């Protein structure tokens, strides 16, 4: 499993790791229990404050844990963890302790009680700031209040879901078009 | 520029092309004018009906065109179009005709009046089904009512934004974990 050295990262810039569309792991804690879920439906909604919208199905064990504790951590896994990501997404925290079952390490955050997953490339501590869209759309509006990002590699090999059990692994080809951007559009 | 042969595609399955997180082009039409915008903030919100949530900034020329016409097309471009995607995102439909300026072909859809971009890998005709979140979050809830997808390649080389003018091009490495999935989770 990967071992990353991490540093504090500006919360307004977490979009750099969320916009490319990786599958993420969401960790939570409530009443002395922790859990992890695999999540593919999310989007940046604002960068200052740093808001991320997440679809969490109400059948997920994490649904009530996050709704009630009003916090969670969004963790960005890399390709080394792909089989675990699938296993986590196809089991329930009702039946197992996912940190133990998948050999992942829970570490303490600084702003929330939910645990960070040490083996992930990045960890974004989040607070639930708007629960008004949960009932209609299962949409949790989260604010990233603290971000921890690996110091290297610059471009993590993230995992992107294509449906039907297939994943695309983030490409190594990078295109730079900085000069074609208006400064405020970067 | 790419030339694709397309076929009808089940709208409930467009998530296969949206979940990996590509940059998309959104085309619209209103009062005899068309426009195109580059969009990176979007998420699947449901697959039956097929709902996609999109952040469209109110400073975008497309904002009022889509809000008023209540429809648009989400087009999925591939790496061949990357420089055009950047150009479209850094210019305004107030000043130019983007189809003409970027040499793209507008073709007619079957369910909406907004034009499809022929050179894109996939075209999803959308209706605005919920405008109640536009004011607070610039969030347009769209329903895909018709989908057109290229018959090949199976895995398009999509473009994923990393911020700061840099893009990741979809990787060629695919991981298949179908057997680890519960059937209802695929």
Interface residues (C-beta under 8 A of the other chain):
Chain A: X13 X15 X16 X19 X20 X21 X22 X40 X41 X42 X43 X44 X45 X46 X53 X55 X79 X82 X83 X86 X87 X89 X90 X133 X137 X139 X141 X155 X157 X159 X160 X161 X162 X163 X164 X165 X166 X167 X168 X169 X170 X171 X172 X173 X174 X175 X176 X177 X178 X179 X180 X181 X182 X185 X186
Chain B: X13 X15 X16 X19 X20 X21 X22 X40 X41 X42 X43 X44 X45 X46 X53 X55 X79 X82 X83 X86 X87 X89 X90 X133 X137 X139 X141 X155 X157 X159 X160 X161 X162 X163 X164 X165 X166 X167 X168 X169 X170 X171 X172 X173 X174 X175 X176 X177 X178 X179 X180 X181 X182 X185 X186
